[in-house]
Amino acid sequence: MRDKIKIVLASKSPRRKEILENAGYDVEIRQQDADETLEDGISPKMAVEKLAEIKSSAVKRAKGETVVGADTVVSVDGEILGKPKDENEAFLMLKRLSGREHEVFTGVCVITDSGKTVFSERSAVRFDILSDEEIFAYIKSGEPMDKAGAYAIQGLAGKFASVIYGSFYNVMGFPIEKFNKKFLEILKKY
């Protein structure tokens, strides 16, 4: 039996760690503080790719280690919705997503001895029309407070959000299907 491939994850996200572990990888969290400031007007795709690269490049990597960084944003009408600062901002984000489609982008950067690979994935998600009461109840759960776009599709928000294009795992925060394909290509370079 082949040993699990070890990944150094440049993220404290329990969702990303779980997705990678469920796919058979041995994951070590090694997050470093990094300046994640981006220029105004950057596209969601470019933002997540740049942030993934910043995160993975900040981690000290030993020879032979594979470092993976990722970042996820929600975008509506081309505007990036990050994590809400407070309950009021969470309400405004969820109200904006109510009854419409939006995009979720996740950027991934993989650094190995053979170099750096950066890519991203896009998924489209549609929300049902949400009443103010539904939004307030969801916010009261606390779940939206540390999530891009103020929701977690794998949690309570799953009852009013559906992926209509792309990867469900991408919406959770890590496009494992695309990662596996890219990672196999990277391993062939060794």
N, C-alpha and C positions, 0 to 999 in steps of 0.2 A: 504494500500500500504506500502510495506517495505521500510525503509529508505535506501538511497545509502550507500554502505560500503565506509568508508573513508580510503584512502591510503595516507601515507606520502611518497612522491617520492623523493629519494635521487639523484636527477638529475635535471639539468636545461633545459633538452631537451624538446622543445615544442612538438616534434613529440610523445615522450613517454606519455606526459601529455594528448595530444589529443587522442591517441589510448585508454588509460585507461578511459578517460571521455566518449568517444564514446561507450565504453563497459558498461557504467552505473556506474562507480566508481566516488566518490567525491575525487578529488586529491588536495593535498597541497604540494607545492614544498618546500623542506627543505634541500637544498644542503649544505654540509660542505666540507671544504678543507681537502684533505687526500693525503697521499703519494701513488701515483699510479705507483711506480717503480716496475718493474717485472724483474726476472732473465732472462738472455739471453737464448734463445733456448726453451722457454716455448711454449707448443702447443697452437694454437688459442683457443681451447675449455677450457683448463686450465686457459689461460689468462683472458678470459671474465668472467669465474666463480669467479676467484680470485678478479678481479677488481670490480665486482658487490658486492661481500662480503665486500671489503674494503670500497666502497662508502656507503653501507647501514649501516655498523657498525660504521661509523664516525658520523652518525646523532644521536642527542640526542632524545631518544624515551621515551615517558611517558607510564605508565602502560595502557594497553588496546589499544595502537596504533599499527598499522601495517606499517612497513617501508619496502619499496621496492627499491632496487638499481639494476641498469642494466648497461651493457656495451656491445658495439657492435664493432666487427672488421671484416675487409675484409681480406681474405687469398688467396693467389695465390701461387701454388707450395709449400705450407706449410709455406710461409713467411707472416707475419702480415703486412698489409698496414694500417697505422693509418690515422690521418688527415694530409693533406699536409701542410708543413710549408710555402710554397710559390707557385706561379703559375708554376714555373719550375718543382717542385716536383709533383704538380697536373698533369701536362702534362705527366710526366714519368709514373705515376700510371695509368692514363687512356690509355696510349699507351700500357702498359703491359697487361691491361684487354681487349684490343681491339681484337675482333674475337675469344675469348676463354671463357672457363668456369672458374669460381672461386667460393669460398665458403664465406658465411657470417655467422658468429657465434654471438649470443647474449647470454650473461650470465645474470641470474636473481637471486637475493638473497632476500628472504622474511623473515623478522624478526617480530615475534609476541610474546605474552606472553608465548606461548607454545614452542618456540624455533626458530631455524633458518633452512630454507630450501634453498638449492642452486641447480640450474639446468641450463641447456643451451639448445639451439636449433640451428640447422644447416640448412641452405638453400643453394642450388646451383643456381647460376645465370650465364647466358650466355650473353655476349655482342656481338653485330654486329661488323663487321670490321669498324673501324672509321678512317676517313681521318684526317690528321693533321688539316685541316680547321675546321672540325666538333669539334675536341677537343679544338682548340683555341676559337671557338665561345662559347662553353660550359663554358670554364674557364672564359671568359669575362663576363658571366652572374653573376659570383660570387658564384653561388650555390655550387660548389665543395669544397670551401675553409674550411668549418668546418664539413666536412663529412668524415667518415671512408672510405678509398678507393677512395676518391675524387668524390663521386657521391651520388645523392639522387634519388632512384628509383621512388619515388612518385612525383618527380619534372620533370625537363626538361630531365633528363637522362632516364626517362621511355620510351622514343621513341627509345632508342638503347639497352635497357637491358630487359631481360625477366627471370622470375623465372622459373626454369625448375624442381625444386624439393624443397619441403618445403613451409614454410610460407612467403607470401608477407610481412606481418606485421613484421616478424623477420628481413627482409631486411631493413625495415623502421627503425628498432631499438628496437622493443619490440614484442616478440612472444605471442600475446594476447591469441591465442587459447590454447597454452600449459600452460600459466599462469592461465587461468580460471580453467583448470582441476586440476592443482596443488593447487590452492588456495582453491577450494572446498574440497580437501583432508585435507588441513591445518585447515579449519573451522570445519571439522568433529571432529578434535582432542580436540576442546574446550569443 
